[in-house]
Amino acid sequence: MTEQFHDPAILAEADAWRSRDLAVLWHPCTQMREHPDTLPLLQVARGDGAWLVGPDGRRTLDAVSSWWVNLFGHAEPRIAEAIARQARTLEQVILAGCSHLPAVELAERLLALAPRQPGRAPLARVFYADNGSAGVEAALKMAFQWYANRGDEPRRTKFVALENGYHGETLGALAVGDIPLYRRVYAPLLAEALFAPSPDAYLARDGQSAAGHAEDAADALARLLDEHAGEVCALVLEPRVQCAGGMRMHDPVYLKRARELCDVHGVFLIADEIAVGFGRTGTMFACEQAGIQPDLLCLSKGLTGGFLPLSAVLATQALYDGFLDDSRERAFLHSHSYTGNPLACAAALATLDIFEADDVIARNRATAARMAELAAPLRAHPHVADVRQAGMIVAFELAEGGRRGAPFDPARRTGLRAYRHALARGVLLRPLGDVLYWMPPYCIDEAQLALLADVTRTAIDAATA
Ligand SMILES: *Cc1c(COP(=O)(O)O)cnc(C)c1O
């Protein structure tokens, strides 16, 4: 193995590959000027479980599940086989006016799995889009148009979202996001949204519990909805974890309160479980931890096990019924070319099969407990202000002297330094600012977890020294 790392022919090929990449590609979410000197470019020839394998055979642990999409490891054979089989049968067909069984079966199974709340009619309809942002856009448009179709409340045009929330990068999704780095430059293009304070437990006052802070945030949401009574069509939020906002976690009591407030105010609740769905926070869906059911549920990322882009928006029958009319204009005239792609649906069906066959949620409980043990010693690190966990997500908030609310000077690029250190030692962490996190594929094993914990510690040491 080590021989291969130094094979001159392989190294020359890898160099050529890097040059070709930098000559033609525009990488996502990247200041391209930083490539490759400040920001190394990890070349991936293949995937193997939780490993990414380079052209020289070098292995890197994918501790971020390739932007939170991968569930069971790379190149998982059961999903690969399901896609191959579907590709030989039907690769794609227009979903307007046509039907295919993978789309039907997936919708049936998603609805059967979706969160339920006693006394509430279950989610009953599935609309497909082809990525997370597109799913959020569809949900926002559905909530807005439901009221527009009714026509009796012309002032119901506003969305409420949470501070520090994230829902994607397209203009509609960005309008309900609150991460300045992604949003600021486009602000003049964005629809106006109202932002309610985040229930984020990291913002709790000294001595205040996570639940206490969540109650305060819910009180603030109540005031905002009172102030704008009759003007809001939907509240959109990420249940349990604001992921892109720095893996900030909140107490489920907030979700209960938000559900009640939406009911009182005639506001649709849109749960964006694009990142937290499919077992990521310990339950199949994060809403289950609050015992609530949203009116619209957005799913993507892990939906296909991380193989293909697909999103699904689950809606209640009442919402769906608001579009049934003799007029075509009252229909939901929204589509994407690849809506409900059969290959993606086949990958999603194989993913749901694996949840059953491998008893994934139960196995994750054991893995999450091991992650907690390995993360615990870092609480005592002099520059770690918070270690938090929700199931298969663990986050480490780095701060000067380990003091809450004392972030490092951004010019120090603390997170980036940790990233580079970890990458050189075979672990792909991709910090959010100065928040390091573990969000590994569920198949991560004991030896890989030990490597992850060890490299995280030395990366934090190196970056904060
Ligand atoms: C990633 C993400 C999105 C956007 O999904 P894309 O497929 O990247 O467009 C939306 N909401 C949340 C919560 C996400 O984490």
The ligand as a Gaussian input file, in Angstrom:
#p B3LYP/6-31G(d) Opt

LIG

0 1
 C      -28.923000      20.966000       2.259000
 C      -30.163000      21.583000       2.744000
 C      -31.087000      22.154000       1.870000
 C      -30.829000      22.296000       0.392000
 O      -30.686000      21.082000      -0.263000
 P      -29.873000      21.059000      -1.671000
 O      -30.092000      19.685000      -2.176000
 O      -28.441000      21.332000      -1.307000
 O      -30.459000      22.109000      -2.513000
 C      -32.263000      22.639000       2.386000
 N      -32.525000      22.568000       3.704000
 C      -31.664000      22.032000       4.586000
 C      -32.033000      21.967000       6.029000
 C      -30.436000      21.543000       4.148000
 O      -29.551000      21.065000       5.025000

